[in-house]
């Protein structure tokens, strides 16, 4: 079984030009796809599986810094998101109302298949300031991307295929390049880097509204 994979076995078999219903090598294919998925995460500077949407909402806390704008981890489902503020004692008694108190940004991100990454107060207020380094904002949401980005899937397939081909090269791939914990052929590295560049930590996910 592939854990938090960015491609299915069917897609990988198809990518290799094989009969996608043939399962003879599946145990080895699973290893390659999962290793490729984690290599993509590593290259982008993200935790495992972050390009997938969490199945359930969980709470995270933030230091907002007294501004009207707060950066958050990628949220892939705003319909279930809950935003609360507290007073620094570990409780968050005040629940804010979307649109009335805040909006998610980038605007229209979910409709465009992108996550929201900022919460802007819309009522003229500022996020509470933490005096002692205690988080003052709690956000409960389904984290991740609303849908797996096509370039991420394609990069995963390319990495997995490159790893699979190396089984026939006992001394590795000529002109290989470091790609996190693994090595890729130079051509594969160039293609994968191009596909993933915008998703790396620090790259803009969407335009500032």
C-alpha positions in Angstrom: 0.0 0.0 0.0 1.2 3.5 -0.9 1.1 5.9 2.1 0.3 9.5 1.2 1.2 8.9 -2.4 0.8 11.5 -5.2 0.2 8.9 -7.9 -1.6 5.6 -8.0 -0.2 2.2 -9.2 -2.5 2.3 -12.2 -1.1 5.8 -13.2 2.5 4.6 -12.7 2.0 1.5 -14.8 0.4 3.6 -17.5 3.3 6.1 -17.2 5.8 3.3 -17.8 3.9 2.3 -20.9 2.8 -1.0 -19.4 -0.6 -2.6 -19.3 -2.1 -0.6 -16.4 -4.1 -3.6 -15.2 -1.0 -5.8 -14.9 0.0 -6.2 -11.2 3.2 -8.3 -11.4 5.6 -5.6 -10.1 3.2 -3.8 -7.8 5.1 -4.4 -4.5 8.2 -2.8 -6.1 6.2 -0.1 -7.8 4.6 0.9 -4.4 8.1 1.5 -3.0 9.1 3.7 -5.9 5.9 5.8 -5.9 6.0 6.3 -2.1 9.7 7.2 -2.2 9.0 9.6 -5.1 6.2 11.3 -3.2 8.4 11.9 -0.1 11.2 13.2 -2.3 8.7 15.7 -3.8 7.7 16.8 -0.3 11.4 17.1 0.7 12.2 19.2 -2.4 9.3 21.5 -1.7 10.2 21.8 2.0 6.8 20.5 3.1 5.7 17.8 5.5 4.7 14.4 4.1 1.4 14.4 2.2 0.8 18.2 2.4 -0.4 18.3 -1.3 -3.3 16.0 -0.2 -6.4 17.3 1.6 -6.8 16.1 5.2 -9.8 13.8 5.6 -10.8 15.6 8.9 -10.4 19.1 10.3 -7.8 19.6 13.0 -6.8 22.7 15.1 -3.6 24.7 14.7 -2.5 27.8 16.6 -0.8 30.9 15.4 1.0 34.0 16.6 -0.7 36.7 14.6 1.5 39.6 15.5 -1.0 42.4 15.8 -1.6 43.0 12.1 -4.9 42.7 10.1 -3.3 39.9 8.0 -2.2 36.5 9.2 -0.3 33.8 7.3 -1.5 30.2 7.8 -0.7 26.8 6.6 -2.5 25.8 3.3 -6.2 25.3 3.9 -8.0 23.2 1.2 -11.6 23.4 2.5 -12.8 26.8 3.8 -16.4 25.5 4.3 -15.4 23.7 7.4 -12.9 26.2 8.8 -13.4 27.7 12.2 -11.3 30.7 13.4 -11.1 31.6 17.1 -9.2 34.1 19.2 -8.0 33.9 22.8 -6.3 35.9 25.5 -3.1 33.9 25.8 -4.1 31.4 28.4 -4.5 28.4 26.0 -8.3 28.9 25.5 -10.0 30.4 22.5 -13.5 31.6 23.6 -14.2 34.0 20.7 -15.4 32.5 17.4 -15.1 34.9 14.4 -17.6 34.9 11.6 -16.4 34.6 8.0 -17.0 37.7 5.8 -18.3 39.7 8.8 -15.0 39.4 10.7 -12.5 38.0 8.2 -12.0 36.7 4.7 -9.7 34.0 3.3 -7.0 34.9 0.7 -6.0 34.6 -2.1 -9.5 35.4 -3.2 -11.1 32.6 -5.3 -8.2 30.3 -4.5 -10.4 27.3 -3.8 -12.3 27.8 -7.0 -9.0 27.8 -8.9 -7.8 24.6 -7.2 -5.4 26.4 -4.9 -5.4 26.5 -1.1 -5.9 29.6 0.9 -2.9 30.7 2.9 -3.9 34.0 4.5 -6.7 35.2 6.7 -7.4 38.9 6.6 -9.6 40.7 9.2 -12.4 42.6 7.4 -13.9 44.5 10.3 -11.2 47.1 10.9 -9.7 45.2 13.8 -6.2 43.7 14.2 -5.3 40.2 15.4 -4.5 40.1 19.1 -0.9 40.6 20.1 0.8 37.9 22.2 2.6 39.4 25.1 4.4 36.2 26.2 4.7 34.2 23.0 1.5 32.3 23.5 -0.6 31.7 20.4 -3.6 34.0 20.3 -5.4 32.5 17.3 -6.7 29.0 16.7 -7.7 27.8 13.3 -9.5 24.5 12.8 -9.6 23.3 9.2 -8.9 20.6 6.7 -5.3 21.4 5.7 -3.7 20.7 2.4 -4.7 21.4 -1.2 -8.3 21.1 -2.4 -7.0 18.9 -5.3 -3.6 17.4 -6.1 -1.8 19.8 -8.5 -1.2 18.2 -11.9 2.5 19.2 -11.9 3.0 17.5 -8.5 1.5 14.3 -9.8 3.6 14.4 -13.0 6.8 15.1 -11.0 6.1 12.1 -8.8 5.7 9.9 -11.8 8.9 11.1 -13.3 10.9 10.6 -10.1 9.3 7.1 -9.6 10.1 6.1 -13.2 13.7 7.3 -12.8 14.1 5.3 -9.6 12.6 2.2 -11.4 15.0 2.5 -14.3 18.0 2.6 -12.0 17.4 -1.1 -11.1 19.2 -1.9 -14.3 22.2 0.4 -13.6 24.2 -1.4 -10.8 26.4 1.6 -10.2 23.7 4.2 -10.4 22.8 6.7 -13.1 25.4 8.6 -15.0 25.4 12.3 -14.2 23.0 11.9 -11.3 22.0 14.9 -9.2 21.0 15.1 -5.5 17.2 15.3 -5.1 16.8 15.3 -1.3 17.5 11.9 0.0 17.7 10.3 -3.4 19.6 10.9 -6.7 18.0 11.5 -10.1 19.4 11.5 -13.6 20.3 15.0 -14.8 17.5 15.1 -17.3 14.9 13.9 -14.7 16.1 16.4 -12.2 15.8 19.3 -14.7 12.2 18.3 -15.6 11.1 17.7 -12.0 12.7 21.0 -10.8 10.8 22.9 -13.4 7.5 21.3 -12.5 7.9 21.9 -8.8 9.6 25.3 -8.6 6.4 27.3 -7.7 5.5 24.9 -5.0 8.7 25.2 -3.0 8.5 26.8 0.4 8.6 30.5 0.0 7.2 30.5 -3.5 4.0 32.4 -4.0 0.9 30.2 -4.0 -1.4 33.0 -5.3 -1.4 36.8 -5.8 -1.8 39.2 -3.0 -5.3 40.6 -3.1 
